[in-house]
């Protein structure tokens, strides 16, 4: 990984003379983003108001539109909206933290070649810039690609890269081809946006520990990892609809309570569901542990920063860092190749979902 300033000095490096769709206007990867270590992205899908102070009735400094990237100075305590009191301080004003995805701008050197695996030639890679524009290779079959005018991938998404080319402008491109849950879409994106994932970073955490157990508390919106009676990890999550104190679900998207065994773990998976107009269709969901037959899973989340508040369609949303830790710690271990394990019986870490 290289810094933004080093990347600008080095320029774009070519890996070959192949041309790919020279008529596409790829733009430059990092031209409009602030030059700061820590950044935040408006992940709401619309515009939000930047406030002079961290309160709703404070004067509005300006509108911040979808995918705008701002400098994240620090997180402060302010007025509560719904539940959270977290606000992000920027050089110009304050933004409500649940609306802002924490991101960084870490462009990478493109690789020269791809390894051979059981999935074919390719590698797992993580987006390490705020976002990167993508261009479908053929008419898309996924609803998400058909419904947005300018499709993008976002910081922390993990995908499968299976080809490398250089366009007429000398820019190195990767072809993205999701391996699990994808209807067949492939698309191209600038290579500098992706960091190759190594086998070492998938190594299991505490592989010899006995009696591993995950506890998800829906009323407190927390996840804990236990080894016997010892809690070894804790984080806030966002589940589906809450349960009341009698254990009754509040809405149809409530995360299923009870003792669950994982039936699938994937480094990255494409998730879709729900009805037309009210469903979801999302690529590159990383560090996924499916534990319910209807599709509930613990997984990484990039489309909100509202952890501690229920807002999923039944899954257990976690930050990318938390989801990856749980993925590596929980059984079964998932190797880099093929990056996916299906279970037909016992053998995985129990996921206990409670409504205390």
Beta strands, then each sheet from edge to edge (+ up, - down):
strand 1: 39-42
strand 2: 48-51
strand 3: 60-64
strand 4: 69-71
strand 5: 74-81
strand 6: 84-89
strand 7: 94-96
strand 8: 100-103
strand 9: 116-117
strand 10: 120-121
strand 11: 123-127
strand 12: 131-133
strand 13: 135-136
strand 14: 152-154
strand 15: 158-166
strand 16: 172-176
strand 17: 187-190
strand 18: 194-196
strand 19: 212-217
strand 20: 222-227
strand 21: 230-236
strand 22: 258-261
strand 23: 264-273
strand 24: 280-290
strand 25: 297-300
strand 26: 316-318
strand 27: 340-342
strand 28: 350-354
sheet 1: 4+ 1- 8+
sheet 2: 2+ 3-
sheet 3: 5+ 6- 7+
sheet 4: 9+ 10-
sheet 5: 13+ 17- 16+ 15- 11+ 18-
sheet 6: 12+ 14-
sheet 7: 21+ 20- 19+ 28+ 22-
sheet 8: 26+ 25+ 24- 23+ 27-
end
